[in-house]
Amino acid sequence: MVLPGTIDKRHEPASWLIDKIMKTGGDSGDAANAQSDLIAFRLGLGGRGIKFAGYITSYSMSCSVGEVVAADISFEADGAIVENTLAG
């Protein structure tokens, strides 16, 4: 199920997500950056989870020599949860 206002990208490479995070535009804080896109989030484990629409609000990436790349992504939900399969 695709949420209204979002695009189904389940079978696309991760580059589409990076395009949603990295905005084009001016310098930080000048209000000339591209508008954020509404994204459908599905968070879960083992076939159970929740689904909702939201916006990516911030991100950070780090890597040390010989280590795994770490990425932290923060988001803000827009509206109510539209699917909940957490209850057993």
HULIN-V91199 format. One record per residue. RES is the residue in three letters. SS is DSSP state (H for helix, E for strand, L for the rest). OMEGA is omega in degrees with one decimal (none if undefined). D_CENTER is the distance of its C-alpha to the mean C-alpha in Angstrom with 2 decimals. Layout:
# HULIN-V91199
res = (RES,RES)
ss = (SS,SS)
omega = (OMEGA,OMEGA)
d_center = (D_CENTER,D_CENTER)
This chain:
# HULIN-V91199
res = (MET,VAL,LEU,PRO,GLY,THR,ILE,ASP,LYS,ARG,HIS,GLU,PRO,ALA,SER,TRP,LEU,ILE,ASP,LYS,ILE,MET,LYS,THR,GLY,GLY,ASP,SER,GLY,ASP,ALA,ALA,ASN,ALA,GLN,SER,ASP,LEU,ILE,ALA,PHE,ARG,LEU,GLY,LEU,GLY,GLY,ARG,GLY,ILE,LYS,PHE,ALA,GLY,TYR,ILE,THR,SER,TYR,SER,MET,SER,CYS,SER,VAL,GLY,GLU,VAL,VAL,ALA,ALA,ASP,ILE,SER,PHE,GLU,ALA,ASP,GLY,ALA,ILE,VAL,GLU,ASN,THR,LEU,ALA,GLY)
ss = (L,L,L,L,L,L,L,L,L,L,L,L,L,L,H,H,H,H,H,H,H,L,L,L,L,L,L,L,L,L,L,L,L,L,L,L,L,L,E,E,E,E,E,E,E,L,L,E,E,E,E,E,E,E,E,E,E,E,E,E,E,E,L,L,L,L,L,L,L,E,E,E,E,E,E,E,E,L,L,L,L,L,E,E,L,L,L,L)
omega = (178.0,-179.7,177.8,178.5,179.1,-179.7,179.4,-179.5,-176.9,-175.6,179.1,175.8,-177.1,-178.1,178.8,178.3,177.6,176.7,178.7,-178.8,-176.3,-177.4,174.1,177.9,-176.1,-180.0,179.2,175.9,-178.0,177.1,179.2,-179.3,179.5,180.0,178.2,179.0,174.8,-176.4,174.7,178.0,172.2,-179.1,-179.5,-179.2,175.8,178.2,177.4,179.1,178.4,178.7,-179.3,176.8,179.3,-179.5,172.3,-176.4,177.5,179.2,171.6,178.5,178.2,179.2,173.4,179.9,179.3,-178.4,177.0,175.5,177.9,178.4,175.8,179.9,176.0,-178.2,176.7,179.3,177.8,-179.3,-176.2,172.8,-177.5,177.6,-179.4,178.2,-179.1,-178.6,-172.6,none)
d_center = (16.85,14.60,13.75,15.68,14.20,11.38,12.05,12.58,11.39,12.17,15.01,13.83,13.70,10.85,12.09,10.23,6.83,9.16,10.58,7.68,7.70,11.50,13.21,16.82,19.50,21.90,22.17,20.10,21.24,23.15,20.98,21.17,17.57,15.86,14.27,10.52,9.38,8.66,6.03,7.53,6.49,9.48,10.56,14.09,16.96,20.09,19.50,18.77,15.68,13.99,11.97,10.79,9.23,7.46,6.57,5.11,8.70,9.60,9.63,12.76,14.25,17.78,20.41,24.09,26.79,27.09,23.93,20.58,17.65,15.41,11.87,10.55,7.15,7.82,6.54,9.19,10.05,12.05,15.04,16.26,15.11,16.19,16.88,18.21,19.90,20.27,23.91,26.34)
